[in-house]
Amino acid sequence: MKKGNELSNQDILHAVQLWMEGKWYHQIAAALNTEVYKVIRLVNNLLGYKLQTLASSVIRVKMAKDRDYVPHPMIFNWPLLLQYGINSTLKHSLFEVGLSDRVAVLHLTDFLQELEIETENEKELVTALLAREDNITKTLVDNTPSIAFQKIIKFLALLKLT
């Protein structure tokens, strides 16, 4: 077990990668051979705030210095992907349309990817979700943690109201 704050730059990069792949605090701690509380502090402080702020600043500086620079839309979303600990536009879109629980997003994304559902925008995503609502609930009820499943149910109900 590493002592003190002995995480190297390589450890931090590895932690970022694992976090964005959807790994949890205890999994990251095991991979880094450190304690869970250190990973929680790393994710919540460095990744959740400092690195996100830095990334946003770098993007703004680049745009200010190069007026012709047109960044890919994903560049703007990268700080949010880092904060949420997600690694795809589909997961980000689920957050954007209102599903704010990370566990729920990960499970629903896995389901949508198994069905090879791809959407171009959030409106198409909402349409796809509502068209498959029964299938989603039947499939996820037994393999999604109860709290996350209930959030998916409430999320789908809210989508129907919009």
Secondary structure as GFF3:
##gff-version 3
##sequence-region A 1 162
A	DSSP	alpha_helix	9	20	.	.	.	ID=ss1
A	DSSP	alpha_helix	25	32	.	.	.	ID=ss2
A	DSSP	alpha_helix	36	41	.	.	.	ID=ss3
A	DSSP	pi_helix	42	51	.	.	.	ID=ss4
A	DSSP	alpha_helix	52	65	.	.	.	ID=ss5
A	DSSP	alpha_helix	73	84	.	.	.	ID=ss6
A	DSSP	alpha_helix	89	96	.	.	.	ID=ss7
A	DSSP	alpha_helix	102	114	.	.	.	ID=ss8
A	DSSP	alpha_helix	122	131	.	.	.	ID=ss9
A	DSSP	alpha_helix	133	140	.	.	.	ID=ss10
A	DSSP	alpha_helix	146	161	.	.	.	ID=ss11
###
